[in-house]
Amino acid sequence: MNEEKRESCKTWRILRMYRLFMTCEEVSKQEIRNYLDFSDHKWNDKTFTRDIKLLKQIGLPIRFSGRRKAFVLVYDKNNEDAKASDSLSTPQINKKTRIYINKILRLTKLIDFLEHVCEEDSPVEVWYRITFPDVSKRTMQRDFKTLEEVGYSILYKREWRLTPEERSIEDDDGKIWTEYEEPLGHYYFDFLTRPKWW
């Protein structure tokens, strides 16, 4: 498996685990395994530990409860905003890992937006550019494509609009042209589809 494919599988796995933790009060390791359905994949204890560590790095306060024999989210009421910024500032995280963690942060925030905030007629890229002003358009498009691969459908729609007053223009050859504005394109979340694994 090449590096790009490995990262794609890892991202798919991390986003599913994120969603599971955000919708369940407690999750056992076996429940995570069943949810991810890794019958045909290698998913050992070392990989699981790395996945949990990464989720903690993006700000999920995951703890293992010996009493419940499951993982739970334990939020610090005195500092609920203690997010991934502290984890990302630690010197032991290399540049490649930092870039990947930032990618997962963007994707999880985008998932939360699509699930809880986004309205049907709201262009997704408007929220994205406000939330991530320093991220390029190309990276934004890659993020949209990544979410599409895990089940979210973000569609690009080109819109043509008439000028405020539709005008007909006659050119030098006597042909009549109707003046239009330049086409505008926006990205919209397709509410008719949901990830099959949700």
C-alpha positions as CSV (number, residue, x, y, z in Angstrom):
1,M,0.0,0.0,0.0
2,N,1.5,3.3,-1.0
3,E,1.8,6.3,1.3
4,E,-1.2,8.2,-0.2
5,K,-3.4,5.2,0.2
6,R,-2.3,4.6,3.7
7,E,-3.1,8.2,4.7
8,S,-6.5,8.0,3.0
9,C,-7.3,4.8,5.0
10,K,-6.1,6.5,8.2
11,T,-8.2,9.6,7.6
12,W,-11.3,7.5,6.9
13,R,-10.6,5.6,10.1
14,I,-10.0,8.7,12.2
15,L,-13.1,10.5,11.0
16,R,-15.3,7.5,11.8
17,M,-13.8,7.3,15.3
18,Y,-14.4,11.0,15.8
19,R,-18.0,10.7,14.8
20,L,-18.5,7.7,17.1
21,F,-17.1,9.5,20.1
22,M,-19.2,12.6,19.4
23,T,-22.4,10.6,19.3
24,C,-21.9,8.0,22.1
25,E,-21.4,8.5,25.8
26,E,-19.0,5.6,26.0
27,V,-17.3,3.4,23.5
28,S,-15.4,0.1,24.1
29,K,-12.5,-1.0,22.0
30,Q,-14.5,-3.8,20.6
31,E,-17.4,-1.5,19.7
32,I,-14.9,0.7,17.8
33,R,-13.5,-2.3,16.0
34,N,-17.0,-3.5,15.1
35,Y,-18.0,0.0,13.9
36,L,-14.9,0.3,11.7
37,D,-15.5,-3.2,10.4
38,F,-11.9,-4.1,10.0
39,S,-12.4,-7.7,9.0
40,D,-10.1,-7.3,6.0
41,H,-7.7,-4.7,7.5
42,K,-4.9,-4.8,9.9
43,W,-5.8,-2.8,13.0
44,N,-3.6,-3.8,16.0
45,D,-3.2,-2.4,19.4
46,K,-0.3,-0.1,18.2
47,T,-2.5,1.4,15.5
48,F,-5.4,1.8,17.9
49,T,-3.1,3.6,20.4
50,R,-1.9,6.0,17.7
51,D,-5.5,6.7,16.6
52,I,-6.6,7.6,20.1
53,K,-3.5,9.8,20.6
54,L,-4.3,11.7,17.4
55,L,-7.9,12.3,18.5
56,K,-6.6,13.7,21.8
57,Q,-4.2,15.9,19.8
58,I,-7.2,17.5,18.0
59,G,-8.8,18.3,21.3
60,L,-11.0,15.3,22.2
61,P,-10.6,14.7,26.0
62,I,-10.7,10.9,25.7
63,R,-10.2,8.9,28.9
64,F,-10.4,5.2,29.6
65,S,-12.9,4.3,32.4
66,G,-11.8,1.1,34.2
67,R,-15.2,0.9,35.8
68,R,-17.1,1.1,32.5
69,K,-14.4,-0.7,30.6
70,A,-14.8,1.8,27.9
71,F,-13.5,5.1,26.5
72,V,-15.4,8.3,27.5
73,L,-15.1,12.0,26.9
74,V,-14.2,13.9,30.1
75,Y,-14.5,17.7,29.6
76,D,-12.7,20.1,31.9
77,K,-15.4,22.5,32.9
78,N,-12.8,25.1,33.9
79,N,-11.1,25.0,30.5
80,E,-13.5,23.7,27.9
81,D,-11.5,25.5,25.2
82,A,-8.3,23.7,25.9
83,K,-8.0,22.5,22.3
84,A,-5.3,21.1,20.0
85,S,-3.3,24.4,20.0
86,D,-1.5,23.3,23.1
87,S,-0.7,19.9,21.7
88,L,0.4,21.3,18.4
89,S,2.9,23.7,20.1
90,T,4.9,20.8,21.6
91,P,8.3,20.6,20.0
92,Q,8.3,16.8,19.6
93,I,5.6,17.0,16.9
94,N,7.4,17.1,13.5
95,K,6.2,19.2,10.6
96,K,4.5,16.4,8.7
97,T,2.5,15.3,11.7
98,R,1.6,18.9,12.5
99,I,0.2,19.4,8.9
100,Y,-1.8,16.2,9.2
101,I,-3.3,17.1,12.6
102,N,-4.3,20.5,11.2
103,K,-6.0,18.7,8.3
104,I,-8.0,16.5,10.7
105,L,-8.9,19.5,12.7
106,R,-10.3,21.2,9.6
107,L,-12.2,18.1,8.5
108,T,-13.8,17.5,11.9
109,K,-14.8,21.1,12.2
110,L,-16.3,20.9,8.7
111,I,-18.2,17.7,9.7
112,D,-19.6,19.5,12.8
113,F,-20.6,22.5,10.6
114,L,-22.4,20.2,8.0
115,E,-24.2,18.2,10.7
116,H,-25.3,21.0,13.1
117,V,-25.1,24.4,11.5
118,C,-25.2,24.4,7.7
119,E,-28.4,25.3,6.0
120,E,-29.5,24.0,2.7
121,D,-29.0,27.2,0.8
122,S,-25.7,28.1,2.5
123,P,-22.6,28.0,0.4
124,V,-20.1,25.8,2.3
125,E,-17.0,27.6,1.0
126,V,-18.2,30.9,2.6
127,W,-18.1,29.3,6.1
128,Y,-14.8,27.5,5.2
129,R,-13.0,30.7,4.1
130,I,-14.1,32.6,7.2
131,T,-13.1,29.7,9.5
132,F,-9.8,29.0,7.8
133,P,-8.7,32.3,6.2
134,D,-5.1,31.2,5.6
135,V,-6.0,27.9,3.8
136,S,-5.8,28.0,0.0
137,K,-8.6,27.3,-2.4
138,R,-6.9,24.1,-3.6
139,T,-6.6,22.8,0.0
140,M,-10.3,23.6,0.5
141,Q,-11.2,21.6,-2.6
142,R,-9.1,18.7,-1.4
143,D,-10.9,18.8,2.0
144,F,-14.2,18.7,0.3
145,K,-13.1,15.7,-1.8
146,T,-11.9,13.9,1.3
147,L,-15.2,14.3,3.0
148,E,-16.9,13.1,-0.2
149,E,-14.8,9.9,0.0
150,V,-16.2,9.2,3.5
151,G,-19.8,9.8,2.5
152,Y,-20.5,13.5,2.5
153,S,-21.6,15.0,-0.8
154,I,-20.5,18.6,-1.3
155,L,-21.6,19.7,-4.7
156,Y,-20.3,22.5,-6.9
157,K,-23.1,24.4,-8.6
158,R,-22.5,27.0,-11.3
159,E,-25.1,29.8,-11.3
160,W,-25.8,32.2,-14.1
161,R,-27.5,35.5,-13.2
162,L,-29.1,38.1,-15.3
163,T,-27.9,41.7,-14.8
164,P,-30.2,43.8,-12.6
165,E,-31.8,45.1,-15.8
166,E,-31.6,42.6,-18.6
167,R,-30.2,44.4,-21.6
168,S,-30.1,43.5,-25.2
169,I,-27.0,44.7,-27.1
170,E,-26.7,45.0,-30.9
171,D,-23.2,44.5,-32.2
172,D,-21.7,45.9,-35.4
173,D,-23.1,43.1,-37.5
174,G,-26.6,43.7,-36.3
175,K,-26.8,40.6,-34.0
176,I,-28.7,41.0,-30.8
177,W,-27.0,39.7,-27.6
178,T,-28.5,39.4,-24.1
179,E,-26.0,40.6,-21.5
180,Y,-25.4,38.2,-18.6
181,E,-23.2,38.5,-15.5
182,E,-20.2,36.2,-15.2
183,P,-21.1,32.7,-13.9
184,L,-20.8,32.3,-10.2
185,G,-20.0,29.0,-8.6
186,H,-20.7,27.8,-5.0
187,Y,-20.3,24.6,-3.0
188,Y,-23.4,23.2,-1.3
189,F,-23.9,20.3,1.0
190,D,-26.3,17.7,-0.5
191,F,-28.8,17.2,2.4
192,L,-30.4,14.3,0.6
193,T,-27.4,12.2,1.2
194,R,-25.7,11.2,4.4
195,P,-22.7,9.0,5.0
196,K,-23.7,5.4,4.9
197,W,-21.6,4.7,8.0
198,W,-23.4,7.4,10.2
